[in-house]
Amino acid sequence: MKEEILQQRAEARRREALLKTGALQNAIFNSANFSSIATDEEGVIQIFNVGAERMLGYTAAEVVNKITPADISDPQELLERAAALSLEFHTPIAPGFEALVFKASRGIEDIYELTKIRKDGSRFPAVVSVTALRDAQNAIIGYLLIGTDNTARKQAEEALHERNMEIHQLNIKLEERVQRRTAELEAANQELEAFAYSVSHDLRSPLRAIDGFSRKVLMGYGDKLDDEARRQLQVVRDNAQSMGKLIDDLLAFSRMGRREMDLQPLDMDAMVRSVADELRAAEPQRAIEFAFSPLPRACGDAAMLRQVWVNLLANAIKFSRQRPVAHIDVGGQTEGGEVIYWVKDDGAGFDMQYAGKLFGVFQRLHRQDEFEGTGVGLAIAQRILHRHNGRIWGEGKPDAGATFSFSLPLLSPKDPLSGEQSS
Amino acid sequence: MTTNEQELQILLVEDNPADAELTMDALREGGLVNKVQWVKDGAEALDVLFGHGTASAAETRRLRLILLDLRLPRVDGIEVLRAVRADERTRRLPVVVLTSSREEVDIVRAYDLGANSFLVKPVESEEFMKSVGELGLYWMLLNKLPGEIR
């Protein structure tokens, strides 16, 4: 009784397992996502599943016992495949079904890409995996070819390839453009240099003659001239001299743009103090009180950044000369990714509505008879800071002083400055 | 002052007549009585220095200073400097480059070729007179050439 029950249970489990296997096999063979084609040992199709029907457009009845998978493959590719295999295995292999299953028949795992031809003549790329089917004695009784439609992947691959080619082409074009621009810039730079050279030679000489010979007239014939004639000659001299200064400042401005930069860590405290001492020594009659806060270190070209301090401090001194005692504050701090420095004076200041003109070449916010100058100092400072990837700005109020600030990126000397590294 | 010393000369190589006149004025105002020989280009300078015949300046050793402009017609100042330094007779002769150029390349080139001094001619004439006058006094009176210290 007990044994009978156990037997019945075992039988039930066996049947269940069988059913399960059957269901699995059915599912596999009815899957629409890949084609399963089984052939006999000669290649004649024996099983043609739903996936194969859908992919190739034939019904099972149209192919089973009638054709081999070679008949629905690209003949040219079959030829190539047969030739390659013949070479590889040193044996002649026919460009038919044999070429599709040769490796599998030798027990070698084989997955390959092949163009399949549908019933309507259209083609699609397939990835085919081939297995030899063997009987209990290990003799080959047929082959199983499982295929997937590779069209989507192929298209994606092609699209990617095209995209890569496009990017490559764009890169080449971009590279060409950069090279062309660089060449243009170099040419422009050389022209500018030639221009600066010529200005420095040719424009200064006539000015020297104008000033020198006016002086000769004043010295040699001064007693024959009346006051007005002497005054007028002096006007000639003054203007020749101021034009000389303009040319010198313009050349200095141009040089700042062309100079090679030598980047190094800088002790800004020491630098600004030595600049202040120098400028103070040049005006011993003035009472100037400097207040220095500790300055963060910076990285940059020493000579150029020194020039920035000279220009800012000289301005502060110049524009505060109406004060009995001028007060000039110098400070700095690290903020975000940059260091910021400032010079604050209690001098003549300026109207913020003209702030946009502060850094233009030859732009001045004061009349020549109020404060002398050529209007190049701040332009030079800005040019230097731009070359360091920094900024400069000014705030002011008429008769209430001005504050000029500049920023430099936090950099180590090894970090390349993007943009104009060399001239 | 011996006759020999009075003959010591300055060779001024300058193509711009106005500059030449002002330079000679400045030397005079600075107190120099030495003869200044003015030539207008590099070729003429080379003729005076190394010209054929026994009277060439290099031969007679009367020359004590060359004031040399850089931008000259025909043979430029740099070529003159090169020739002066290449010749055994003139290679120790003081050469002061006196030019309008403020370009770094010119300064470097001049020193590389053995210039003794480089003066950028100021535009402002008081400054010009003072600089050139002092320069003349220094090189003609204070500076010593080989064989002058006994």
Interface residues (C-beta under 8 A of the other chain):
Chain A: A196 Y197 S200 H201 D202 R204 S205 P206 L207 R208 A209 D211 G212 F213 S214 R215 K216 R237 A240 Q241 G244 I247 D248 L251 R255
Chain B: N16 A18 D19 L22 D25 R71 T99 S100 S101 R102 E103 E104 K121 P122 V123 E124 S125 E126 F128 M129
